[in-house]
Amino acid sequence: MQVSIIIVNYNTKDLLYQCINSIYKKTESIDYEIIVSDNGSTDGSIEMLKTTFPNVRVIENDANLGFGKANNIGIQVAKGKYLLLLNSDTYLLDDSIKVFYDFMENDSNVNVACVGGDLLDEEGEKQPSYGNFPSVFDSISQLGFYKFYKSYYKNKVAVGVINESESIKEVDYICGADMFLRKSLMDKVGYFDENFFLYYEETEMSFRINKSGYKSVLLPEVKIVHLEGGTQKKENESLFKVQEMAKSRKLYFQKCHGILTALIIQYISIFHSIILFIRKRDKKYLKYIKINYNA
């Protein structure tokens, strides 16, 4: 088996159908399997898979286990030399998997653990496809200081970067929507830390990839539609997602940089929420202050 495609699903039946359908339509000359790790969906996803895509292997988790843990469960049964972790809200525009595979099979790329492609919204507009590792400098910059070095911040500091070049480039981390992994290296590095329920799990894993001396690479030739990208800002305004973001951000810094740095980041986030409340007089930022304090 050349590639195992693992998709985590939680009540995204229609998107999941579109994603899997695009894989079957666009993928050629590759021996692959599709594994769906379902987090207790109640929207008919399981029935749709069994009826429409009988060759897809379905893992029925009995609860919403989160992105990282559900992926890990799929990885445990995967048979492929490579793993493609694909979000259910993506769909392929071309034979992306073959491009990923050929790149990884090149002898000059044996030290590459992860590759990803350019992410687009439905209108073809680019979305963040990769990022720089989170830092204290980034958190301070978000207080408003980034305005003094916008170009440098956008390319060298920001945790989410929209690719503006067609050149292959080494990056800190690939967006979790489309991570093509070399299984032999990842078995050494380790997969997702299951303490992360939502957010930062791919960033922390990529930090370990980098620390182990391996590379993450962006292949702009590959174009994948990611529907979440266009609505991410709106969805992140829900208190649940703000809470998960705060918890995962603190956990990331604690694991990668130590408890002192994690506390510094936490208090910068609190200060940022205070500034936003003063500027906008929106009471939701008072809730954000409490969420960041309790993270």
DRENDO-1510 file (C-alpha; in Angstrom, 1 decimal, always signed):
<recs>
REC; n; res; u; v; w
REC; 1; MET; +0.0; +0.0; +0.0 .
REC; 2; GLN; +1.5; +3.3; -1.1 .
REC; 3; VAL; -0.8; +5.9; +0.7 .
REC; 4; SER; -3.3; +5.7; +3.5 .
REC; 5; ILE; -5.7; +8.7; +3.5 .
REC; 6; ILE; -7.1; +9.4; +6.9 .
REC; 7; ILE; -10.1; +11.7; +7.4 .
REC; 8; VAL; -11.6; +12.6; +10.8 .
REC; 9; ASN; -15.3; +13.3; +10.7 .
REC; 10; TYR; -17.7; +14.8; +13.1 .
REC; 11; ASN; -21.2; +15.5; +11.7 .
REC; 12; THR; -20.0; +16.8; +8.3 .
REC; 13; LYS; -21.8; +14.2; +6.1 .
REC; 14; ASP; -22.2; +16.4; +3.0 .
REC; 15; LEU; -18.6; +17.7; +3.1 .
REC; 16; LEU; -17.3; +14.3; +3.7 .
REC; 17; TYR; -19.1; +12.9; +0.7 .
REC; 18; GLN; -17.6; +15.8; -1.4 .
REC; 19; CYS; -14.1; +15.1; -0.1 .
REC; 20; ILE; -14.1; +11.3; -0.7 .
REC; 21; ASN; -15.8; +11.7; -4.1 .
REC; 22; SER; -13.0; +14.1; -5.1 .
REC; 23; ILE; -10.3; +11.6; -4.1 .
REC; 24; TYR; -11.9; +8.8; -6.2 .
REC; 25; LYS; -12.3; +11.2; -9.2 .
REC; 26; LYS; -8.9; +12.8; -9.1 .
REC; 27; THR; -6.4; +10.2; -7.9 .
REC; 28; GLU; -4.7; +8.0; -10.4 .
REC; 29; SER; -1.7; +5.6; -10.5 .
REC; 30; ILE; -1.6; +5.4; -6.7 .
REC; 31; ASP; -2.4; +2.4; -4.6 .
REC; 32; TYR; -4.3; +3.9; -1.7 .
REC; 33; GLU; -6.9; +3.2; +1.0 .
REC; 34; ILE; -9.3; +5.6; +2.7 .
REC; 35; ILE; -9.9; +5.5; +6.4 .
REC; 36; VAL; -12.6; +7.6; +8.1 .
REC; 37; SER; -12.2; +8.0; +11.9 .
REC; 38; ASP; -15.7; +9.1; +12.9 .
REC; 39; ASN; -16.1; +10.9; +16.2 .
REC; 40; GLY; -19.6; +9.8; +17.1 .
REC; 41; SER; -21.5; +11.6; +14.3 .
REC; 42; THR; -25.3; +11.6; +14.5 .
REC; 43; ASP; -26.0; +13.2; +11.1 .
REC; 44; GLY; -26.1; +10.0; +9.0 .
REC; 45; SER; -22.4; +10.1; +8.1 .
REC; 46; ILE; -21.9; +6.4; +8.9 .
REC; 47; GLU; -24.9; +5.3; +6.9 .
REC; 48; MET; -23.8; +7.4; +3.9 .
REC; 49; LEU; -20.3; +5.9; +4.0 .
REC; 50; LYS; -21.5; +2.3; +4.2 .
REC; 51; THR; -24.0; +2.8; +1.4 .
REC; 52; THR; -22.1; +5.1; -1.0 .
REC; 53; PHE; -18.4; +4.2; -0.3 .
REC; 54; PRO; -18.4; +0.6; +0.8 .
REC; 55; ASN; -14.6; +0.3; +0.2 .
REC; 56; VAL; -13.8; +3.0; +2.8 .
REC; 57; ARG; -12.7; +1.7; +6.1 .
REC; 58; VAL; -14.9; +3.3; +8.9 .
REC; 59; ILE; -13.8; +3.5; +12.5 .
REC; 60; GLU; -16.7; +4.3; +14.7 .
REC; 61; ASN; -15.5; +6.1; +17.8 .
REC; 62; ASP; -18.1; +6.3; +20.5 .
REC; 63; ALA; -17.5; +10.0; +21.3 .
REC; 64; ASN; -16.0; +13.2; +19.9 .
REC; 65; LEU; -12.3; +12.4; +20.7 .
REC; 66; GLY; -10.9; +15.5; +19.1 .
REC; 67; PHE; -8.8; +15.9; +16.0 .
REC; 68; GLY; -5.5; +14.5; +17.2 .
REC; 69; LYS; -6.7; +11.4; +19.0 .
REC; 70; ALA; -9.1; +10.4; +16.2 .
REC; 71; ASN; -6.3; +10.7; +13.6 .
REC; 72; ASN; -4.0; +8.6; +15.8 .
REC; 73; ILE; -6.7; +5.9; +15.9 .
REC; 74; GLY; -6.8; +5.9; +12.1 .
REC; 75; ILE; -3.0; +5.9; +11.9 .
REC; 76; GLN; -2.8; +2.7; +14.0 .
REC; 77; VAL; -4.6; +0.7; +11.4 .
REC; 78; ALA; -3.1; +2.4; +8.3 .
REC; 79; LYS; -1.1; +0.2; +5.9 .
REC; 80; GLY; +0.4; +2.8; +3.7 .
REC; 81; LYS; +4.0; +3.8; +3.3 .
REC; 82; TYR; +2.8; +7.4; +3.5 .
REC; 83; LEU; -0.1; +9.0; +5.4 .
REC; 84; LEU; -2.3; +11.8; +4.1 .
REC; 85; LEU; -4.3; +13.4; +6.9 .
REC; 86; LEU; -7.1; +15.2; +5.1 .
REC; 87; ASN; -9.8; +17.4; +6.6 .
REC; 88; SER; -13.4; +16.4; +5.7 .
REC; 89; ASP; -14.0; +20.0; +4.6 .
REC; 90; THR; -11.4; +19.8; +1.8 .
REC; 91; TYR; -11.6; +18.5; -1.8 .
REC; 92; LEU; -9.1; +17.8; -4.4 .
REC; 93; LEU; -8.8; +19.7; -7.7 .
REC; 94; ASP; -6.2; +17.5; -9.3 .
REC; 95; ASP; -4.1; +14.4; -8.7 .
REC; 96; SER; -2.6; +16.0; -5.6 .
REC; 97; ILE; -1.7; +12.7; -3.9 .
REC; 98; LYS; +0.5; +11.6; -6.8 .
REC; 99; VAL; +2.4; +14.9; -6.7 .
REC; 100; PHE; +2.9; +14.4; -2.9 .
REC; 101; TYR; +4.0; +10.8; -3.4 .
REC; 102; ASP; +6.4; +11.5; -6.2 .
REC; 103; PHE; +8.1; +14.3; -4.2 .
REC; 104; MET; +8.6; +12.1; -1.2 .
REC; 105; GLU; +9.9; +9.2; -3.3 .
REC; 106; ASN; +12.7; +11.4; -4.7 .
REC; 107; ASP; +16.0; +10.3; -3.0 .
REC; 108; SER; +16.9; +14.0; -2.3 .
REC; 109; ASN; +13.9; +14.4; -0.1 .
REC; 110; VAL; +14.5; +11.5; +2.3 .
REC; 111; ASN; +14.8; +14.0; +5.2 .
REC; 112; VAL; +11.3; +15.4; +4.6 .
REC; 113; ALA; +8.7; +14.2; +7.1 .
REC; 114; CYS; +5.7; +16.3; +6.0 .
REC; 115; VAL; +4.5; +18.0; +2.8 .
REC; 116; GLY; +1.4; +20.0; +2.1 .
REC; 117; GLY; -0.2; +22.1; -0.7 .
REC; 118; ASP; -1.7; +25.5; -1.3 .
REC; 119; LEU; -5.1; +25.9; +0.3 .
REC; 120; LEU; -7.9; +27.8; -1.5 .
REC; 121; ASP; -11.4; +28.8; -0.7 .
REC; 122; GLU; -14.4; +28.0; -3.0 .
REC; 123; GLU; -13.7; +31.2; -5.0 .
REC; 124; GLY; -10.1; +30.2; -5.6 .
REC; 125; GLU; -8.7; +32.8; -3.1 .
REC; 126; LYS; -5.7; +31.6; -1.2 .
REC; 127; GLN; -6.0; +30.6; +2.5 .
REC; 128; PRO; -3.2; +30.1; +5.1 .
REC; 129; SER; -1.4; +26.9; +4.1 .
REC; 130; TYR; +1.5; +27.0; +6.5 .
REC; 131; GLY; +2.9; +28.9; +9.4 .
REC; 132; ASN; +5.8; +30.0; +11.6 .
REC; 133; PHE; +6.1; +28.4; +15.0 .
REC; 134; PRO; +4.2; +30.5; +17.6 .
REC; 135; SER; +6.5; +32.8; +19.6 .
REC; 136; VAL; +6.4; +35.5; +22.3 .
REC; 137; PHE; +7.4; +37.9; +19.6 .
REC; 138; ASP; +4.3; +37.0; +17.6 .
REC; 139; SER; +2.0; +37.5; +20.7 .
REC; 140; ILE; +3.6; +40.9; +21.4 .
REC; 141; SER; +3.2; +41.8; +17.7 .
REC; 142; GLN; -0.5; +41.1; +17.8 .
REC; 143; LEU; -0.9; +43.8; +20.4 .
REC; 144; GLY; -0.6; +46.2; +17.4 .
REC; 145; PHE; +3.2; +46.4; +17.0 .
REC; 146; TYR; +3.0; +44.3; +13.8 .
REC; 147; LYS; +1.9; +47.5; +12.0 .
REC; 148; PHE; +5.5; +48.7; +12.1 .
REC; 149; TYR; +6.8; +45.7; +10.2 .
REC; 150; LYS; +3.9; +44.3; +8.3 .
REC; 151; SER; +5.8; +42.5; +5.6 .
REC; 152; TYR; +8.3; +40.9; +7.9 .
REC; 153; TYR; +5.5; +39.9; +10.3 .
REC; 154; LYS; +3.3; +38.4; +7.6 .
REC; 155; ASN; +6.1; +36.2; +6.2 .
REC; 156; LYS; +8.5; +35.5; +9.1 .
REC; 157; VAL; +6.4; +35.7; +12.3 .
REC; 158; ALA; +2.7; +35.0; +11.8 .
REC; 159; VAL; +1.4; +31.6; +12.7 .
REC; 160; GLY; -0.8; +31.5; +9.6 .
REC; 161; VAL; +0.7; +32.4; +6.3 .
REC; 162; ILE; -0.9; +32.7; +2.9 .
REC; 163; ASN; +1.6; +31.5; +0.3 .
REC; 164; GLU; +2.4; +34.1; -2.4 .
REC; 165; SER; +5.1; +32.1; -4.3 .
REC; 166; GLU; +5.0; +29.1; -6.7 .
REC; 167; SER; +8.4; +28.0; -5.4 .
REC; 168; ILE; +8.8; +24.9; -3.2 .
REC; 169; LYS; +9.8; +26.0; +0.3 .
REC; 170; GLU; +10.8; +24.6; +3.7 .
REC; 171; VAL; +8.4; +25.9; +6.4 .
REC; 172; ASP; +7.9; +25.5; +10.1 .
REC; 173; TYR; +4.6; +23.7; +9.9 .
REC; 174; ILE; +2.0; +22.6; +7.4 .
REC; 175; CYS; -1.7; +23.4; +8.0 .
REC; 176; GLY; -3.4; +20.3; +9.5 .
REC; 177; ALA; -6.0; +20.3; +6.7 .
REC; 178; ASP; -3.6; +18.4; +4.4 .
REC; 179; MET; -0.5; +16.8; +5.9 .
REC; 180; PHE; +1.2; +14.2; +3.8 .
REC; 181; LEU; +3.5; +12.3; +6.2 .
REC; 182; ARG; +6.4; +9.9; +5.7 .
REC; 183; LYS; +5.4; +7.1; +8.1 .
REC; 184; SER; +8.9; +5.7; +8.6 .
REC; 185; LEU; +10.0; +9.0; +10.1 .
REC; 186; MET; +6.8; +9.8; +11.9 .
REC; 187; ASP; +7.0; +6.4; +13.7 .
REC; 188; LYS; +10.2; +7.8; +15.3 .
REC; 189; VAL; +9.0; +11.3; +16.0 .
REC; 190; GLY; +5.6; +10.4; +17.2 .
REC; 191; TYR; +2.2; +11.5; +16.1 .
REC; 192; PHE; -0.4; +13.8; +17.7 .
REC; 193; ASP; -0.2; +14.6; +21.4 .
REC; 194; GLU; -3.6; +13.5; +22.5 .
REC; 195; ASN; -3.7; +16.2; +25.3 .
REC; 196; PHE; -4.6; +18.6; +22.5 .
REC; 197; PHE; -8.4; +18.4; +21.8 .
REC; 198; LEU; -8.6; +21.2; +19.2 .
REC; 199; TYR; -5.9; +23.6; +17.8 .
REC; 200; TYR; -2.1; +23.5; +17.9 .
REC; 201; GLU; -1.9; +19.7; +17.6 .
REC; 202; GLU; -0.3; +19.8; +14.2 .
REC; 203; THR; +2.0; +22.7; +15.3 .
REC; 204; GLU; +3.3; +20.8; +18.3 .
REC; 205; MET; +3.9; +17.7; +16.2 .
REC; 206; SER; +5.7; +19.8; +13.6 .
REC; 207; PHE; +7.8; +21.3; +16.3 .
REC; 208; ARG; +9.0; +17.8; +17.2 .
REC; 209; ILE; +9.6; +17.0; +13.5 .
REC; 210; ASN; +11.8; +20.1; +13.3 .
REC; 211; LYS; +13.6; +19.3; +16.6 .
REC; 212; SER; +14.4; +15.8; +15.3 .
REC; 213; GLY; +16.2; +17.3; +12.3 .
REC; 214; TYR; +13.5; +16.5; +9.7 .
REC; 215; LYS; +11.7; +19.0; +7.4 .
REC; 216; SER; +8.2; +20.2; +6.5 .
REC; 217; VAL; +7.8; +21.4; +2.9 .
REC; 218; LEU; +5.2; +23.3; +1.0 .
REC; 219; LEU; +4.4; +22.2; -2.6 .
REC; 220; PRO; +2.6; +25.2; -4.2 .
REC; 221; GLU; +1.9; +23.1; -7.3 .
REC; 222; VAL; -0.7; +21.2; -5.3 .
REC; 223; LYS; -4.0; +23.2; -4.9 .
REC; 224; ILE; -6.6; +21.9; -2.5 .
REC; 225; VAL; -9.9; +23.6; -1.6 .
REC; 226; HIS; -10.4; +24.1; +2.2 .
REC; 227; LEU; -13.9; +25.4; +3.0 .
REC; 228; GLU; -13.1; +26.1; +6.7 .
REC; 229; GLY; -10.5; +28.7; +5.7 .
REC; 230; GLY; -13.2; +31.1; +4.5 .
REC; 231; THR; -15.3; +31.0; +7.7 .
REC; 232; GLN; -12.6; +30.4; +10.3 .
REC; 233; LYS; -12.7; +33.9; +11.8 .
REC; 234; LYS; -16.4; +33.8; +12.3 .
REC; 235; GLU; -16.4; +30.3; +13.8 .
REC; 236; ASN; -13.6; +31.2; +16.2 .
REC; 237; GLU; -15.8; +33.7; +17.9 .
REC; 238; SER; -17.7; +31.0; +19.6 .
REC; 239; LEU; -16.8; +30.8; +23.3 .
REC; 240; PHE; -16.1; +27.1; +23.0 .
REC; 241; LYS; -13.5; +27.6; +20.3 .
REC; 242; VAL; -12.0; +30.6; +22.1 .
REC; 243; GLN; -11.7; +28.4; +25.2 .
REC; 244; GLU; -10.0; +25.5; +23.3 .
REC; 245; MET; -7.7; +27.9; +21.6 .
REC; 246; ALA; -6.6; +29.4; +24.9 .
REC; 247; LYS; -6.0; +25.9; +26.5 .
REC; 248; SER; -4.1; +24.6; +23.5 .
REC; 249; ARG; -2.0; +27.7; +23.1 .
REC; 250; LYS; -0.8; +27.5; +26.8 .
REC; 251; LEU; -0.2; +23.7; +26.4 .
REC; 252; TYR; +1.8; +24.2; +23.3 .
REC; 253; PHE; +4.1; +26.7; +24.9 .
REC; 254; GLN; +4.4; +24.7; +28.0 .
REC; 255; LYS; +5.5; +21.6; +26.1 .
REC; 256; CYS; +7.7; +23.3; +23.6 .
REC; 257; HIS; +9.2; +26.2; +25.6 .
REC; 258; GLY; +8.5; +25.6; +29.3 .
REC; 259; ILE; +6.0; +26.8; +31.9 .
REC; 260; LEU; +7.5; +30.3; +32.3 .
REC; 261; THR; +7.0; +31.1; +28.5 .
REC; 262; ALA; +3.5; +29.6; +28.7 .
REC; 263; LEU; +2.6; +31.9; +31.6 .
REC; 264; ILE; +4.1; +34.9; +29.7 .
REC; 265; ILE; +1.9; +34.1; +26.7 .
REC; 266; GLN; -1.1; +33.6; +28.9 .
REC; 267; TYR; -0.8; +37.1; +30.4 .
REC; 268; ILE; -0.1; +38.7; +27.1 .
REC; 269; SER; -3.4; +37.1; +25.8 .
REC; 270; ILE; -5.2; +38.5; +28.8 .
REC; 271; PHE; -3.7; +42.0; +28.2 .
REC; 272; HIS; -4.7; +41.8; +24.6 .
REC; 273; SER; -8.3; +41.0; +25.5 .
REC; 274; ILE; -8.3; +44.0; +27.9 .
REC; 275; ILE; -7.1; +46.3; +25.1 .
REC; 276; LEU; -9.8; +45.0; +22.8 .
REC; 277; PHE; -12.5; +45.6; +25.4 .
REC; 278; ILE; -11.4; +49.1; +26.0 .
REC; 279; ARG; -11.2; +49.9; +22.2 .
REC; 280; LYS; -14.5; +48.2; +21.2 .
REC; 281; ARG; -16.6; +48.2; +24.3 .
REC; 282; ASP; -17.8; +44.7; +23.5 .
REC; 283; LYS; -18.6; +42.6; +26.6 .
REC; 284; LYS; -17.5; +39.4; +24.8 .
REC; 285; TYR; -13.9; +40.4; +25.5 .
REC; 286; LEU; -14.6; +40.3; +29.2 .
REC; 287; LYS; -15.5; +36.7; +28.7 .
REC; 288; TYR; -12.3; +36.2; +26.7 .
REC; 289; ILE; -10.3; +37.7; +29.7 .
REC; 290; LYS; -11.8; +35.1; +32.0 .
REC; 291; ILE; -11.2; +32.3; +29.5 .
REC; 292; ASN; -7.6; +33.2; +29.1 .
REC; 293; TYR; -7.1; +33.6; +32.9 .
REC; 294; ASN; -8.6; +30.1; +33.5 .
REC; 295; ALA; -6.8; +28.4; +30.6 .
</recs>
